[in-house]
Amino acid sequence: MDFMTQLLIAAISAGTPLLLATLGGILTERAGIIQLGAEGLMLMGAVTMCIVFIRTESLVLGLLAAIGVTALLGLVHAFLSVTLRANQTMSGLAMTLFGTGLSAYLGKPISGNPLPGILPRVHLDFLSSVPVLKIISNLDMLTWISIVLVIVLHLLIHRTSWGLHLRAVGDSPATADVMGIRVRTIRYCYIIAGAMLIGLAGADMVLSVAPTWNEGLTAGRGWIAVGLVIFARWNPIRALLCAYFFGALDSLGFRVQLLGSAIPSYFLKMIPYVVTILVLMYLGYRNRNKPSGTPESLGVPYIREQRF
């Protein structure tokens, strides 16, 4: 298998957790709530997945537990941001700090223990002989689920009345409220749904990228997902392309090392994070006089009957 094919396959594998986390961030921020807790939610999803999977040897229970725990954390974030109208940035950062600390504590007894199984793969043997499509002939279950989710969420946001309500709440909650849309209910639902997707991203990291628990497993990928939400301009289709692009950058360092490069590994590991900063700087400069695509009420608490 040639270098480019290996890199593309590795990009999809490394990009899937980023894609799931980015989709979760898009759902939350489309509802007008800032999501900076992705790193903590991913870690909690990962450690919960490991604990339940190792103890029960059930992959399904592990995934459900990861989704359930992060749904509860999403509920806490929703309560703080929507009901108490707390500062959304501080609430998200609190989720990250809480998730980082609690996951490190919970994961100590199982640190380094291998998982009792792996994700099942979907074998499409008829594609293995096609030059371009052979890279998708042996993908795991969560990768296919993430691709389907991209299509479903794109149609949901841009082609359904539910998506219209979501965008209305994110852009002008007062107008949406006047039209009879339940602003608080919608925000609660999408914050929790976004947290569940981010937790699933953490579980996928354990299953497909690093099949054991280690403290700080995500290594900042949650923050990359936060940047990818902006990079993708809150669009699920763009999120797919962005996530795989950064997955390729993440995998590139390891592949370059295999080729015997003299570049220190520390610099190679910096590539995705440096590129994230550079891309955001470039997009900010290029679009400085254009609409950013940001939900207009993002980060602004809504008080019913407030006059603007």
N, C-alpha and C positions, 0 to 999 in steps of 0.2 A: 504494500500500500504506500503510495507516494506521500511526500511531506504535506502537500496542500490538502489532500483528502483526510489525512490524520488530523490536521489542524481544524478543518471544518467540523468533523465529528466531535472533536474535543470542545469546539466553540459552542455547539448545540448543548452538549452535556453541562458545560460550565455556565452557559447562558440561561438555562432553564430556571434555576433558583432566582436569578436576577429578574427574569421575565415575570415569574409569579409574584415576586415582591413588588415589582413596578406596577403590575396590574392592580394589586391591592392598594398601592399608593394613589393610583389614578382614580379608583372608585371613591376613596376617602376624600380626596381633594376636589373631585368633581362636585361633591356635596358641600364644598366650602369650608372643610376642616383640614388644617395643616396636619400632615402625618410625618413626624420626625422620630417616631418610635420604632421604625423598621428594624434597626439593629437588635434592639432588645426583644422584639417579637420573634424575629428569626431565631435568636438564641433559645428562647423559651420553646418554640416549636421543635427545634433540634433536640434539646435535652429531654423534652417530654417524649418525643418519638423514640429516643434511645432507651429511656427507662422502661417504657411500656413494652417495647418490642423485645428487649432482653428478658424482661420478667415473664411475659406471656407467650413469646415467640409467635405473636400474631401481628402480621404487617397491617392488616385492616384496623385492629384496635390501636396500634401505634399511630397511624395516620389520624384516626378519629380523635384520639387523645390530644395530639398536637393541635388540631383544628379547634377542639373544645377549649383548651387552656388559653389559646390566643384570642378566641372569641370572648372569653371572660375579661381579658386585658383590654380588648377593644371596647367592651361595655364600660369599663372604668374610664377609658379615654373619652368615650361619648358622654358619660355622666359629667365629667369634669368640664368638657368643652361646650356641650350643648345645654345641659341643665344648669350647672353652676356658672357657666360662661367664664371659666377660668382662661388664663392666657394659653392659647393652643400650642405655642412654641414650647413653653415650660412644661406643659402636660406631656407633649411628645418626648421631650428630653428626659422627663421623669420616667416614662415607660422604658426608654433605652437604658437608663442607669439601673432601674429596678430589675429589668430583664437580664442585664449583664451580670449583676451581682447574684441574683437568685439562681440563675442557670449554673453559675460557677459552683455555688454551694450544693445544689441538687445533683450536679454531675460528678462530684468527687468520688462517690462509691463505684461508679461505672467507668471512670476515666480510663481510656485505653482498651476497654473490653470490646471485642469484635461483635458485630451484629449477627444474629442467627440466620440471616437471609438477605436477599437483595431484591430489588424491584424486578418484577417480571417484564420481559421484553416482548415487543410485538414484532414478530419475524415476517417480513414481506420479501420472501425469497425471489419473487418475480422482478423485484427492482434491483437486486444485487448485481445484475449484469448491465444495468443502464449507467453510463458514465457519470452523470450528474446526480441522478436520483438514488444511487447506491448509498449515499450518506444517510438517507432516512430509512434504509431497509431493516435496521436493527435498533430502533430507538426504544427506550423504556416507557413504561405506562404513563408516568407523570409528565414526560415530555410531550406525548401526544395529547394528554389532558390539557396541558398549558396552551398548546396550539389551538385546540378546539375552543378554549376559553377566550383566546384572542378574538376569534371570529364571533363568538356569542356576545362578548362584551361590546365589540364594535357595533354589532347590530342593535344591541340593547340601548346603547348610548345615543346612536344616531338615527335609528329607524323605528323606535317604539315610543309610545306615550310615556312609558316608565322612564325612558331615557330623557324625554323632553322635560318631565318633572324634575329629574335629577339635575339637569343642566340649569333649569329655572331656579332651583334652590341654591345652586352654587353661584349663579350670577346675580340674582335679585330675590332673596328670600322674602322680602316684604311684598313684592308683586306676586310671587308664588302663593303667599299666604292669602292675599286678597282673592286670588282665583280659586281658593278652596283646597290648595295642596297642603298636606300636613308636613310642615317644614321639619319639626323636631323628629317625627317618626321616620321620615326619609333619611335624615342625617344619622340617626341611631342605626338604622338598617345598613346603610352603606359603610359606616365606620366599622361596624362589627364584621360585615362581609369582607372588607378590605383587610382587617386584622387576621381573619381566617386564611386568606390567600397568602399573606406574609408568613404566617405560621407554617403553612404548607410548603413555602419556599425553604424555611429552615429544615423541615423534615426531609425535603428533597436533597438538600446539601449533604445530610448525613448518609442518605441512601445511595446517592450517585457520585458524589465528589469525594467525601472522606468517610468511609464506612465504620466509623467509631466516634465516640465523643471525646473531644479535647476542649479545655477551657478556651474561650475566644475563638471558637470554630469558624465563625463567619468572617473574621479578619477584615471587618469594615465593609463587607459587601452590602449590608443594609444601608450604609451611607451612599454607596454607589447607586443603589436603587432609588434613593431620594433624588439624586442628581438625574437619573434616567427619566424620572417622571417629568422633569422640566425639559430635558433633552428631547423627549418624545412628544412634548407639547400636549400632554394629557390625552394622547391618542393611542389606543391599544395596538393598532397595526404598526405604528412607528415604534412602539415599545418592543415589539417582536424583533425588529431589525436592530434596534439599539442594544437590546440585551445580548443578542448573538454576536454583535460587533465587539462588545466589551468582554463577552465570553472568549472570543478569539484572542483578544489582548491578554486576558488572564492566562490562557493556555500557551500563549506564544513564548513566554519566558521559560517555561519548562521544556518546550520543544527546542528552543535555541540552546539550552544547556545540553540536551542530548546530542546536539550536533558538535559539541566540544568547544563552544564559544568561551572566550577568555573574560567576557563581561561578568563581573561579580553578580551572584544570584540576588543579592539585596536590591541592586538596581533593576534587574529584570522584574522582580516582584512589584516594583513601584510603577510599572508601566500603566496598568489600568487606572490607578489613582491620579497620576499626573495627567493622563489623557482626559479624565473626567473634568479636572480643573480647567484645562486648556479649552476643551469643547464648550464648557459653560461660559468661559470668558469670550470665546469667539461668537457664540450665539447671542450673548448679551450685547456685544458690540454691533453685530450685523443687524439685529432686530431692534436697535435702540429707538428707531422712529416708526416701528411697526407694532400692531397689536401682538401681544405675547402669547395669546391663547390661554392665559391664566384665568381661572374662574374669578369673576370680578369681586365676589364677596369672600374670597379665600382668606381665612384668618380673622374675619370680622364677626364677632358674636352677634346673634340676632335676638333682639328684644321685640316681642310682638307689639304691634301698634306704634313702633318707633317711627318718628318722622325723619325723612332724609332731606 
